[in-house]
């Protein structure tokens, strides 16, 4: 049972890292869009 919990924790941590990365990319994309709009 403990092994399953540890496995779940590992998976959750990996997902958090991926989600964090995606959020950062999305923020970057939004900034680029805002900058492009200002240029026009």
NORQUIMO-V760804 format. One record per helix or strand of 2 or more residues. SS is the DSSP state (2 for helix, 1 for strand). FROM is the first residue (numbers start at 1). TO is the last residue. If there is no record, write none. Layout:
# NORQUIMO-V760804
((SS | FROM | TO) (SS | FROM | TO))
This chain:
# NORQUIMO-V760804
((2 | 2 | 39))
